[in-house]
Amino acid sequence: MGPRFRADDTHLKEEKMTDDKLEAAIARGARAKELLGSETLKEVFAQIEADYIEGWRHTSARDADARERLWLAVQVLGLVKDHLVIIANNGKLAQAELDRLAGLAA
């Protein structure tokens, strides 16, 4: 009978680890949502993008490497924004999963 209790304890630890991961995803999602809503961060992204585009406009006709790097920088900036959206959405999904698990436990 002793091993059975250990197995149950392991199950509880695994469930707690899952809850901890969900809680961490929820917290990260909330922080990402906060950042996405930040007027300061929006202004920073807009200014950086405008600076890259302005730099691209002022490259010489022969400076294809500079234009390519500036184009890539604008693309990476978009990926950063997209990643924040993904983290925010993952937080929403984690909250829904935690709510579902809580409903099952009740």
N, C-alpha and C positions, 0 to 999 in steps of 0.2 A: 504494500500500500504506500510505502514511502516514495518510490519512484513516480507514482501517479501524481502526488502532490508537487513533485519537482517539475513534472511536465506542465501542470497547471500554472506553476510559478513562472515558467518560461513563457507560456502563452500570455500571462499578464505583462511580463517585461516586453514582449514583442508588441503588444497592444499599446503600452505606454510609449515605446519608441515611435510607433506609428503616430500616436497623438502628438508627440513632441515634434515630429517632422511636419505634421499638419499645422501645428501652432507656429512653427518657424516659417512655413510658407505663407501663412496668414499675415504674420508680422511683416515679412518681406513685401508681400503684395500691398499692404497698407502703406508702407513707406514708398513704394514705387508709385502708387496712386497719388500720394502727397506730392512727390517730386513732379509728376506729370501735371499736376494742377498748379504748381508753383509759377507765378508770373515771372519771378527772377530767372528761373531755369528756362522758361519759354523765351525770354529776352536774350539770354546767353546763347541758346541754340540758334535763334534767328540771326543774331549778330555774327556768330561764327560762320554760319552758312553764307550770309551776305559778304563777309570778308573773303571767303574762299571764292565765291563767284566773281567778286570784284578783282581779285588776284588773277583769276582765269582770264577775265576780259583784258587785262593789261599785259598778258604774256605776248611775246613776239611770235610772229608767224612760224618761226623755226623752232620754237621751244615746246615741242610736242610733249616732252617728258614732264615739264612743269604743269601743262594743262592736264595731263593724265593723272598726276599726283593730286591736283586740286579737285578734279572730278571724283577721284577715289575718296578723298577726304569728305566731300559732300555726301557720298554714298554711305560712308562709315557713320557719319553723324545721324543719318536716317536709321541705320541699324541700331544705334544706341537707343534712339527713341522707341523703335520697334521692340527692343529687348525689355525696356521698362514696361511697355504695354503687356508683353507676355508675362512678366513677373506679376503685374497687377492682376491679370486674368487668372493666373495660377493661384493667387491668394484667394480669389473668389471661389474657385473650384475647391480649394482646400477647405474653405469655410463650409461649403455645401456638403462636402464629405464628412467633416467633423459633425455637422448637424445631423446628417444621416446616421452616423454611428451612434450619436447620443440618442436618437430616436429608437434605434435597435436595442440599446441598453436599457431603455426605460420600460 
